[in-house]
Amino acid sequence: MELWESYKQSIFLCHQRLAEHVCFAIISAQNPAGQLSNPVANLLLDKQLQAHLDAINTPYRSITGAAPDFSFQEKSWMVLCEKQDAIEIGQRFNQNAIYWVEHNKLYLVPVLLAQPEECLGVFNSRMVILPS
């Protein structure tokens, strides 16, 4: 399956919901440009993204993007920022795309890929709340 199509199928694993009126991005630093990296490299990239978010004083929470059958999972961050800032962070970390959530609507937003932005429906319907 083409990467863009697989991105459109993602579900999100997290420990708590954000209020439906909150706008935020979902950004990962792992597997830059859609190329699978080894776990150690991905951990380092994730720590670099977390350090960057701390440095720019941007609130964030942990989330994991996953295939619907859980066969693939990628550590990511819910980032409370403006959409354009999120795109720039995605560019900085060489990501094909980010997700944008606005009033509980989920959008797939291209960063490196030449695709049109797509609305993927209701965000809460793709969330899996994990036990704390």
N, C-alpha and C positions, 0 to 999 in steps of 0.2 A: 504494500500500500504506500502511496506517495506520502511524504512527510506532512504536507499541508492537510491532507485528508485524515491522517492519524491525529494531528493536533485538534481537529474538529470533533473528535470522538472522546476527548479527555474528560475524566472525572477528577475530583479534587478531594483529597484526604486531609482533614484538619481536626483540631481539638475543640474549636468553638466557632460559631457563626459571627459574622459582623452584621450590624444593623442593615436592613435592606436599603436605607437611604444613603449609605456610605458608598463613595466611589473609591476604587482602588485598582491597582495593577497586580497581576501575578507574573513574577519575573523569576527566571532561573539563570544561573551562570553555568550550569552543567551542560556537557555535550555541545560545545560551541559549534555553530553552523550546522547543527544536526548530525555531527560526527560523534559516534559513541566513544567516550573516553573511559579510561580505567577508573575504578572507584577512588583511588588515591588522588588522581588528578581532579576528579569531580569534587571531592571533599575540599581540596585546596581552592578550587574556583568558587565553591559555595562560601568558604570562609572569606575570600576576597570580596565577594558581593556583600556579605554581611558587614565587613569592615567599611566598605564604601557607604553603605546605608547609614552606619553609625557616624561616619565622617561628615556626611551631608545632613545629619540630624533629621532623618526621615523615619517616622514610625513604621514598623513592620512586624509581621507575625509569620511563623512557620506554616507551610502548606506543602503538600506533595501532589504533583500532577501525575495521573496514572491512566493506563489503558483501562477500559471498562472491565476486562477480565483480570486486572492486576498483573499482567505479564510484564509490564514495563512501568517503572515508577521513577520520577525525577524530583529531587528536592528543589523546592521553590520558596518564594516569599510573597505574602500579601503585602503590598507596599502602598502606604497612604501618601499619594503624591498626585500631581497633575499628570494627565495623559501624555503630554509631550515630554515631560521629565522621565516618565517610564520608558518611552520609546528610546530616549537618549541613553538610559541605563542599559536597555537591551542592546543598543549599538555598542556601547562600551564593552559589554561582555559577549559580543559576537553571536547574538541570538537570532535565529530565523524569525521569531515572532514572540509577542507577549500576549497575555490576556488582559482585557480591560473589563471591569465590572462597574456598571453605572445603573443605579436604581434597580438592582437585582437582575439586570440583563447582562449576559456574557458576550463579549466580543473577542474575536481572534484578530489581532492587529499585526500585520506584517512589519518586520524590521529589516532583515536582510533579503527576504524573499519578495519578488515582484508579484504580489497577489492583492486582490482587493480585500479590504477589511470585511469581516463577516459577522453578523449577529448570530449567535448559536443558541439563543433562547434564554430561559430562566436559569440564573446561576444556581440558586438553591436546589434545583432539581438534580444538579450534578455533584452536590456535596455529599461526602460520607463523613459523618461526625465520629471520630474515634474516641474511645474512652480515655479519660485523663489518667 
